[in-house]
Amino acid sequence: MSNTPENTDETATTMDNNFIHKMVTEDLDTGKISKVVTRFPPEPNGYLHIGHCSAIVVDFGTAEKFEGSCNLRFDDTNPIKEDDEFVEAIQEDIAWLGYNWDKLCHASDYFEQLYNWTVDIIKNGDAYVDSMSAEEIREYRGNLKEPGKPSPYRDRSVEENLELFAKMRAGDFKEGEHVVRAKIDLANGNMNLRDPIMYRIMHVSHQRTGTEWCIYPTYDWAHGQSDYIEGVTHSLCTIEFSHHNPLYEWFLDAIKAPKPRTFQTEYGATSITYILLSKRNLRRLVEEGHVNGWDDPRMPTLRGMRRLGYTPAAIRNFIQDLGVNRNEATVEIERLHHFIRQDLNAISQRVMAVLDP
């Protein structure tokens, strides 16, 4: 499975007490699942940083503990920001951290299946082609205090929706001219269920599929279905995605995925004082020349931390010591420093020299 490194007794105990491991144990004991399958699904639009390490350790570590498997799946649904450079770098960084994946997958592997499922959902009357502008769609969705309003295109016939969707795929329309939306509940307090977008038009070349496609699925539409195709048993993600969970389930219901099936479980993300963990802002630092690339030692990327002297074991032990909780937390950067000192103290060579005998 994976070359999961040895843990200290202290960190192993911390990880053994996490609620995800308890949940998986119960699922196995009750026969709900026969084998654990997880996945780590990064978007290839930047380099991995210390903030990604919790997900890496949770996904790969859970699979290893229960003798299951973990896939590395690239969420390559937004070709505007994605590049092969990032795909290769992510693989190298995961391997440097000490993990191997069982299958290398891409969301783009499933573009044809996602398209066919969308056709079925349209035929069932649960999705439609919307011709409003992006600004109009935002306005019509309402807000947390006011319900959304139905699009004037929400009641298009199945035949017209299918014809427009086929023309979208054929490249007959400009970007922003149409989108495909799920037909759910415009009055729902969860904004993610107010007719979310499933497809948008983008006339750009994809790093894997080239110009074969000019419509691309959104993350929400591709993610759960990719989990289902791969047989993922536990879709583990940080708590920020908890509001997406009902939509995750709605889409699986829409494609008639049988139960028991993959389900999403959230855990709390951890921030570190004095460390910037926004990929968007890290990209700005690189593009605006404030740092000397993604591997600048001042960057919290795994490349930068490696150049600064961090070891894979130190990073893993730090993440394992944090454990897995249901709530978000912030830890002092000194806690991270402790683990690099601890690791280097055990493996560094000591040399004594008499400079002036």
VOGU-3710 file (C-alpha; in Angstrom, 3 decimals, decimal comma):
1> msntpentde> 0,000/0,000/0,000  2,100/2,864/1,258  5,505/3,300/2,761  4,022/4,741/5,912  6,858/5,638/8,285  7,167/4,411/11,823  5,569/6,654/14,425  6,657/7,363/17,930  4,515/5,755/20,639  3,175/9,174/21,594
11> tattmdnnfi> 2,014/10,184/18,124  0,666/6,711/17,369  -1,513/6,876/20,480  -2,809/10,302/19,458  -3,802/9,085/16,011  -5,350/5,870/17,388  -7,740/7,975/19,468  -9,169/9,890/16,502  -12,867/9,580/15,717  -12,299/8,619/12,072
21> hkmvtedldt> -10,442/5,462/13,045  -13,222/4,580/15,482  -15,836/5,086/12,765  -13,927/2,938/10,268  -13,462/0,196/12,875  -17,223/0,105/13,450  -17,918/0,036/9,693  -15,623/-2,962/9,308  -16,920/-4,761/12,400  -20,561/-4,377/11,346
31> gkiskvvtrf> -19,867/-5,481/7,782  -20,885/-2,125/6,306  -17,670/-2,269/4,275  -15,213/-5,076/3,569  -12,201/-2,940/2,652  -11,243/0,673/3,355  -10,689/2,864/0,304  -9,738/6,530/0,684  -8,417/9,162/-1,712  -6,357/12,342/-1,633
41> ppepngylhi> -7,854/14,729/-4,245  -5,674/17,843/-4,786  -6,354/20,364/-7,518  -3,204/20,732/-9,667  -3,118/24,522/-9,490  -0,151/24,997/-7,154  2,383/23,262/-4,947  1,510/21,359/-1,793  2,067/23,235/1,469  2,092/22,307/5,157
51> ghcsaivvdf> -1,678/22,853/5,290  -2,217/19,949/2,895  -0,289/17,555/5,103  -3,184/16,847/7,456  -5,279/15,570/4,557  -2,358/13,537/3,218  -1,681/11,900/6,595  -5,391/11,306/7,308  -6,154/9,842/3,861  -3,060/7,700/3,418
61> gtaekfegsc> -2,702/6,905/7,123  -6,296/5,707/7,528  -5,982/3,389/4,540  -2,661/2,017/5,814  -3,905/1,421/9,352  -6,794/-0,707/8,125  -4,816/-2,409/5,333  -6,907/-0,678/2,692  -5,963/1,451/-0,285  -5,646/5,171/-1,020
71> nlrfddtnpi> -5,901/6,751/-4,465  -4,239/9,952/-5,583  -6,853/11,718/-7,685  -6,267/15,045/-9,349  -9,343/17,284/-9,378  -8,544/18,654/-12,834  -11,897/20,296/-13,566  -10,639/23,876/-13,992  -8,037/23,934/-16,787  -7,628/27,708/-16,560
81> keddefveai> -5,508/27,396/-13,397  -4,061/23,881/-13,749  -0,782/22,695/-15,214  1,315/19,538/-15,637  4,033/21,243/-13,597  1,820/21,046/-10,529  0,727/17,468/-11,280  4,333/16,291/-11,309  5,311/18,362/-8,271  2,421/17,034/-6,168
91> qediawlgyn> 3,396/13,448/-6,931  7,032/14,141/-6,047  6,119/15,863/-2,776  3,805/13,073/-1,639  6,536/10,535/-2,358  9,083/12,694/-0,477  6,730/12,794/2,489  6,859/8,998/2,508  3,611/7,810/0,918  2,676/5,840/-2,185
101> wdklchasdy> -0,766/5,699/-3,778  -2,543/2,598/-5,017  -4,093/4,207/-8,100  -3,283/7,453/-9,893  -6,597/8,924/-11,055  -7,923/12,149/-12,561  -11,404/13,613/-12,515  -10,938/13,999/-16,278  -10,901/10,178/-16,513  -14,629/10,372/-15,835
111> feqlynwtvd> -15,670/13,288/-18,061  -17,647/11,059/-20,448  -19,445/9,272/-17,603  -20,241/12,587/-15,898  -21,673/13,903/-19,156  -23,861/10,809/-19,603  -25,095/11,033/-16,019  -25,986/14,692/-16,598  -28,062/13,680/-19,614  -29,931/11,197/-17,413
121> iikngdayvd> -30,535/13,804/-14,712  -31,890/16,233/-17,315  -34,193/13,509/-18,643  -35,484/13,000/-15,098  -36,307/16,702/-14,887  -33,727/17,367/-12,167  -31,357/19,615/-14,147  -31,701/22,343/-16,747  -29,707/24,664/-18,982  -29,734/28,203/-17,634
131> smsaeeirey> -29,013/31,141/-19,952  -28,781/33,862/-17,325  -25,467/35,675/-16,828  -23,251/34,875/-13,851  -24,330/38,144/-12,208  -28,008/37,333/-12,684  -27,557/33,840/-11,267  -25,925/35,286/-8,140  -28,737/37,793/-7,759  -31,464/35,193/-8,242
141> rgnlkepgkp> -29,939/32,835/-5,652  -30,944/35,189/-2,855  -29,014/35,272/0,401  -29,077/33,807/3,893  -32,109/35,938/4,772  -34,025/35,789/1,507  -34,930/32,768/-0,655  -33,814/32,566/-4,239  -36,000/33,244/-7,257  -36,496/30,738/-10,083
151> spyrdrsvee> -34,618/31,438/-13,274  -36,861/32,226/-16,245  -35,229/29,200/-17,898  -35,853/26,790/-15,008  -38,910/25,222/-16,643  -37,429/24,596/-20,055  -38,618/21,327/-21,568  -36,471/18,219/-21,296  -36,088/18,192/-25,073  -34,848/21,787/-25,214
161> nlelfakmra> -32,434/21,208/-22,327  -30,975/18,125/-23,985  -30,562/19,954/-27,295  -28,830/22,912/-25,647  -26,570/20,667/-23,578  -25,483/18,769/-26,690  -24,705/22,068/-28,428  -22,743/23,218/-25,374  -20,551/20,148/-25,727  -20,208/20,697/-29,463
171> gdfkegehvv> -18,798/24,167/-28,850  -21,664/26,100/-30,396  -21,813/28,705/-27,612  -19,509/31,302/-26,097  -18,225/31,173/-22,528  -20,859/32,332/-20,053  -23,687/31,962/-22,562  -25,150/28,904/-20,822  -24,577/26,711/-17,747  -26,198/23,515/-16,536
181> rakidlangn> -27,780/23,700/-13,080  -29,273/21,059/-10,833  -32,922/21,708/-9,985  -33,097/21,365/-6,194  -34,488/23,967/-3,767  -34,217/27,742/-4,193  -35,546/28,384/-0,703  -33,134/26,076/1,121  -31,126/27,657/3,927  -28,041/25,885/2,555
191> mnlrdpimyr> -26,961/28,050/-0,374  -25,223/25,080/-2,003  -28,630/23,509/-2,683  -30,060/26,520/-4,511  -29,787/25,082/-8,016  -25,982/24,673/-8,063  -24,062/24,828/-11,324  -22,962/21,478/-12,717  -21,318/22,527/-15,993  -19,846/25,693/-17,440
201> imhvshqrtg> -18,380/26,536/-20,847  -14,609/27,131/-21,081  -12,891/27,276/-24,460  -9,451/26,428/-23,112  -7,132/23,488/-23,611  -6,992/20,930/-20,820  -3,587/19,560/-19,783  -4,779/15,969/-20,332  -7,737/16,062/-22,718  -6,571/18,932/-24,920
211> tewciyptyd> -9,470/20,504/-26,799  -11,702/17,430/-26,635  -13,974/19,216/-24,165  -15,170/22,803/-23,936  -17,566/22,185/-21,045  -16,205/21,252/-17,641  -17,937/19,882/-14,533  -17,784/21,823/-11,295  -15,979/20,439/-8,262  -19,228/19,541/-6,465
221> wahgqsdyie> -20,582/17,631/-9,443  -17,346/15,752/-10,180  -16,142/15,020/-6,663  -18,724/12,677/-5,184  -19,245/10,854/-8,462  -15,488/10,287/-8,791  -15,505/8,846/-5,260  -18,351/6,544/-6,257  -16,652/5,350/-9,457  -13,453/4,550/-7,566
231> gvthslctie> -15,279/2,712/-4,801  -14,124/5,129/-2,105  -15,643/4,076/1,204  -14,717/7,138/3,270  -14,477/10,535/1,612  -12,509/12,439/4,247  -12,295/16,233/4,069  -11,960/19,281/6,280  -14,932/20,848/8,020  -15,189/23,720/5,520
241> fshhnplyew> -16,881/21,225/3,161  -19,589/20,252/5,663  -22,145/22,498/3,937  -21,441/20,626/0,705  -22,359/17,270/2,252  -26,112/17,468/1,455  -25,253/18,259/-2,165  -22,782/15,358/-2,206  -25,630/13,056/-1,162  -28,150/14,672/-3,555
251> fldaikapkp> -25,935/14,041/-6,565  -25,365/10,412/-5,574  -29,128/9,990/-5,224  -29,598/11,650/-8,630  -27,400/9,051/-10,367  -29,164/6,306/-8,362  -25,986/5,146/-6,638  -27,008/2,155/-4,489  -26,451/2,075/-0,739  -24,290/1,376/1,160
261> rtfqteygat> -22,020/3,712/-0,747  -19,282/6,260/-0,285  -20,055/9,043/2,190  -18,346/12,224/3,262  -16,894/12,749/6,730  -15,455/16,076/7,878  -12,753/16,833/10,410  -11,378/20,120/11,711  -8,601/21,931/9,869  -5,597/23,234/11,782
271> sityillskr> -3,941/26,600/11,252  -0,396/27,424/12,302  0,543/30,826/13,682  2,676/32,994/11,380  2,173/30,668/8,398  0,138/31,669/5,338  -1,892/28,688/4,097  -3,874/30,250/1,248  -2,842/28,804/-2,104  -4,245/31,889/-3,824
281> nlrrlveegh> -2,067/34,221/-1,753  0,972/31,971/-2,083  0,504/32,103/-5,842  0,488/35,905/-5,646  3,766/35,900/-3,749  5,327/33,858/-6,538  3,763/35,656/-9,492  4,496/39,130/-8,106  8,110/38,252/-7,389  8,017/38,636/-3,603
291> vngwddprmp> 9,714/35,224/-3,293  12,050/33,270/-5,546  9,579/30,608/-6,630  7,487/27,937/-4,961  10,570/26,361/-3,400  11,772/29,540/-1,702  12,764/28,560/1,877  10,450/31,297/3,162  7,453/29,535/1,592  5,369/27,018/3,609
301> tlrgmrrlgy> 5,350/24,677/0,605  6,847/21,235/1,068  9,490/22,267/-1,485  10,373/25,340/0,518  10,391/23,520/3,840  12,624/20,813/2,403  15,161/23,457/1,307  14,962/24,999/4,768  15,976/21,689/6,325  12,699/20,082/7,392
311> tpaairnfiq> 12,573/16,308/7,204  9,588/14,192/6,136  9,546/12,474/9,537  9,368/15,806/11,385  6,365/16,944/9,341  4,571/13,613/9,684  5,143/13,456/13,426  3,870/17,027/13,799  0,645/16,209/11,932  0,146/12,929/13,799
321> dlgvnrneat> 0,663/14,685/17,127  -2,154/17,113/16,272  -4,560/14,192/16,010  -7,949/14,342/14,282  -10,692/16,494/15,799  -14,114/17,676/14,738  -13,338/21,348/15,376  -10,923/23,794/13,777  -7,871/24,765/15,797  -4,771/26,951/15,703
331> veierlhhfi> -1,409/25,773/16,985  1,752/27,712/17,726  4,538/27,469/15,182  6,865/26,496/18,038  5,082/23,144/18,098  6,229/22,521/14,528  9,739/23,670/15,423  9,791/21,162/18,282  9,374/18,234/15,929  12,086/19,322/13,511
341> rqdlnaisqr> 14,485/19,811/16,428  13,518/16,415/17,820  14,110/14,655/14,516  17,335/16,451/13,625  18,683/15,899/17,135  18,344/12,139/16,610  19,843/11,923/13,106  22,350/14,790/12,835  26,065/14,019/12,958  28,177/15,718/15,616
351> vmavldp> 31,744/16,731/14,871  34,294/18,254/17,235  37,385/20,003/16,022  40,281/21,725/17,835  40,993/24,748/15,707  44,040/25,922/17,710  45,813/23,043/19,429
//
